[in-house]
Amino acid sequence: MGMANLQRMAMQMQQEMTRIQAELAETQVEGSSGGGVVRAVVTGKQELRSVAIDPSAVDPGDVEMLEDLVVAAVNDALESSRRLAEQKMAAVTGGLGGGLSGLLGGR
């Protein structure tokens, strides 16, 4: 395979990665905790968009539990977002991992 072909393939891969990154920025995933009483929504780029708390979870005498539920819901949403990003990027990189992504200007 010639150098020109490698450069063309790298350029195509970079363009596809840029497209996927834009798609991930628009995609939203949800995480929850406490059986769904706390829900968090993040983008595919791991940006927190919203937190929803069912009023039944609000107990002024146990704020610490609510804080723990919020953290758990956000972490659940972030994990879903990371899995989504890994799946989409693996389709482009063929499972080469983050090393190539870094070389091509990805995250």
Buried (B, 14 or more C-beta within 10 A) or exposed (E): EEEEEEEEEEEEBBEBBBEBBEBBEEBBBBBBBBEEBBBBBBBBBBEEEEBEBEEEBEEEEEEEEBEBBBEBBBBBBBBBBBEBBEEBBEEBBEEEEEEBBEEBEBE
